[in-house]
Amino acid sequence: MQNTDIRSIQRALVRLTELGLLKRDGTNNPSYSVNYPALISSRVADKLLEDENRPTTTLHHEFLSWLGELPVDQIDKLFGKDIKYNTASNEKMSAKDLEHLTVELSWKSSALEGNTYTLLDTQLLLVEGIKAKNKTEFETQMILNHKDVVAFVIENTDLFTHNISFSSVEEIHRIIGKNLGIETGIRKKLVKISASNYEPLNNPHQLMESMENILSVINRADDPFVKALLALTLVPYLQAYEDGNKRTGRMLANAILISTINKGFSLRKTDARQLALAYLSFYEFNSILGLSDILKTELS
């Protein structure tokens, strides 16, 4: 910003106001405020997300404060806009459906982290107990951890139907990182996100406070899709843990859906690049549209 002249800033303010992303108050000496409902639903161009010269961003405290102050009825309205997805019946998932979800979710979630297990390898491991001979113990453990999280959720659906506690999220993270060298608990060191110019918080006390705040927002939402979307988005955004944040967010979102509408999602319909761009849109611009579209597609 040090090389940006005042006229460039003024033009940018005018343009952002025209786009509806800013609200202008006053004429001669106007003040500007962010129009958060427009921001979260804005479409961020891929070319902007791929521009390596885009500015560094940090956690948007004002945005989280706005979320925390939203009236309860507005949370579902804003984040569940135009929801069209198939809900399941009140009956629990069949054993076959649960097996199918567990295999696909364990495979795809692990693949997104660089795991080379194939879908067939994963099925043989989780259903038949046959380990792939050409895979590492680390990769095998990662797959098994996903299965264990699903089992934990099925045994404890009451933990994810209404008020989700921090201890429940901690347990998901503990299981997902078991025997993978991932420290449990709120991290105490700086983390970087690959391919992103977003720099997460680095203060354990602020991380803990922010985690409680985002859980409060998730718990105040009523629609299962909205609760899951907020979990999928906000947990990775905060990066409260040393590693496994996106996996924890994915599994928490699934826990909410399994426990409420008896249905989960695996992200099998979503390619890695599409998901990465959707996360970048939220990390750096607080647009949730990309992740919302992905979740709707997965649940359709």
N, C-alpha and C positions, 0 to 999 in steps of 0.2 A: 504494500500500500504506500510505501514511502515515495515511490516514483509516480504515483497517480495524482494528476492535477484535479483541482476542485471541479472543473467543468465536466470531466469524465465521471466523477462521482455524481454530480447532478444529473447527468444524462442517464446513468445507471439507476438512480432513484426514480426518475420519471418512467423509465422502461419497466422497472419492477412494479411500479404503481399501476401502469397500464395493464400489466399481466395479472394484476390482482393479488400479487404476492406480498405487497406492502400496502398499508393504509396510511393516507396522508391526512394530517390534522393541521389546519391553519393555512394562511396564504403567504404573508410576507416572510415570516420565519417559521416555516412548517416543521412539524415533527413527524417522524415516521415510526410505525410499529408493524411487526410481522403479522400477516394474515394467516394464522396457522391452519385453519381448515382448508385454505387454498394450497398451502405449502405441502401438506401431507398427501394431497391428491394430485400434485403436479407431475407431469411426465418429464423425466430428465433424459435428455438425448444421449445416446451411447457415445457419440463423439466427444461430448463434454466429459463423460466419465473416463474416457480413454486418453484424455489430454494429460500428459505427464507434467505439464506446467500448471495444473490447477492448484489453487492455494491449499495450504494445510488447514485442517479444521480440528476442533476439539469438541468435547462433549457439550451439547447445547443445553445449559442449565435452565435457561428461560423456557425452552421447549418442554422440558420435563416438568417445570413448575406449572406451565399451562395445562399439561396433561393431568397433573395432580389436582388442579382446581376446576376441571371440567365437571359440570353437573352430571349426575349418574345417567340421566336419560340421553345426554349428548354423546356419551362414549360410544354406545351401540349405533347411534344415528350416524356419527361421523366415520367410524371405522368399519361399519357394516353396510355402508351405502351400496345399493344395488346388489345385495347378496342374492345369489341364485345357486344353491348347492343342494345336493340330495342328502337328507338326513336319514339315519337308520331308524328302525323301530325301537321300541322300548326293550326288546329282548336283547340279551347279551350276545356278543359276537359268537358265531359258531366256532368250534375248535378248528375247522378247516380254514375259515376266514382269518382267524387269529394267526394260524401258522403261516398263511400266505402273507399277511401284513408283516409279521416278524421277520420273515426271510427277506422280503423286498426292502423293508426299512433298514435292516441291519446291513444288507449289501450296499444300498445306495448311499446311506449316511456315511458308511466307512469309505466308500469309493470317493466321495467328495473330499475326504481327508487324505487321499493318495493311496488308499488300500487297494491292492491288486487282485483281491479275491473276486472271482466271477460270480454271477448270480447262481450258476450251477454249483460252484464250489461252496457257496454260502448255504444252499439248500442241503447239500450232502453233510456239511458240518452240523447244521442246526437240527436237521431232521433225522439223519442217520448216525451222527456222531463221528463222521469220517473227516479227518483233517486233510487239507490239501498238502501234498508232499512238497510242492515247490514254493510254498509260502512260509513266511517267518512266523515265529511264535508271537511276535508283536501284532502282526496282522490278524492272526487267529484269535488272539485275546480281544482285539478291538471288536471283532464280529460277535464274540460270545458276550461281551459286555452289553451290547445293544439288546441281545436276547434277554439278558438278566434285568435290564431296565423295564422291558415290556412285562416280564413276569412280576416285577415289583409293583408296577402300575395295576395290573390285573388283580393282585392280592390286596391293593390298597386304594381302590377307586374313590373311597370317601375322602381321601386327601386332596383330590383334584376336582371335586365337583363344585365347591363353593369357595371357601377361604383357603387359598394355598399359602402355606407357611414357608418361611425361609428354610426351615429344616428339611422340608420335603424337596425343595430345589437342591439343597446341599446333598441329599441322599442320591438324587438322580446323578449329580455331578460326580459323587464318590464312586458310584457303580460304573458310570461311563468311562472313568479314568483308571479303574482297578487294574493294577499290575502293568500300567503303561508309563510309569514314572511321572505321573501328573500329581502335583501337590494338591491336597484338599484345602478347603477354606479360602477366604478372601485373599487374593494375591497381595504380595508385598513388594513386587518388583514391576518395572515398566514392561509393557508388552507392545509389540508392533503388529499391525495387520498387513499381510502381504498384499501388494498392489493397491493399497489405499493410502490416502494422505490424511486419514483420520487418526488422531492421537488420543487414545482413551485416557481416563483419569488415572492418576498414579498415587492417590492417597487412600490407604486402606479404610480410614474412617469415613471419607466421602463415598467410597465404593459401597460400604455397608449401608450407609444412609440412603444412597441412591437405589440400592437393591430393594430396600424396604419400600421406597417410594414407588418403584415400578410394579412391585407386587400389589401394592395398594390399588394402583390403576387397573391391573389385570383382574383383581378380585371385585372391583366395582362394576366391571362390565358384566352384562347378563347373557348376551348371545354367545354360545360356545365358539362360533367362528371368530368373533371379535376377541374373545379371551385367548384363543389359540394364536391368532395373528399377532396380538400384542406380545405374547410369550416368544414367538418365533423371531420377532423383531427386536424387542427391548433387551432381552437377555444377552444376545451377541453384541448389541450396541454398547452396553455397559462394560463388557469384558471384565467381569468381576473376578474371574479365575485365571490362573496361570495359563491354562490350555483347556480345550474342550468346551468353549463357550457356545459355539454354534451347535455342536452336538447336544449340549444341555438344553438349548433353546428348542431344537427340533423335537427332542424327546419330551420336554415339558408340554409343548403344543400338542403332541400326540396323546400325552397323558390326559390332558383336558378333554380332547375329543373322544377318546376311548371311554372315559368315565362319564360323559354326558350324552353323546349321540351314538355311542357304540360303533364308532368308525374312526379310522386313523388315516394317515397319508404317508407315502414312502418317498415322494419326490421322483419317482421313476419317470414321470412324464416331463420332467424338467432337466435340461442340460446344465452342466456345471457353469458355463459362461453366462447363461441367462440368470442363474441364481446369484453368481458373483456380482453381476451388474445391478441386480435388485438390491443386494446388500449395500453396495457402494452408494446407491441412490439414497438409502436411508442414513448410512453412516455420515455422509458428507453433505447431504442436502435435506435430510429429514423427510423425504418423500417415501411413503409406505406403499405407493401404488403398485410398484413392481412385485413386491412380496405378496400383496393382497391378490393380485392377478394370478400368481403362481398357486397360492393356496386354494383359490376358487377352482382353478383348473384341476388340481389334485383331487378335490372333493366332488367334482362334477360326475 
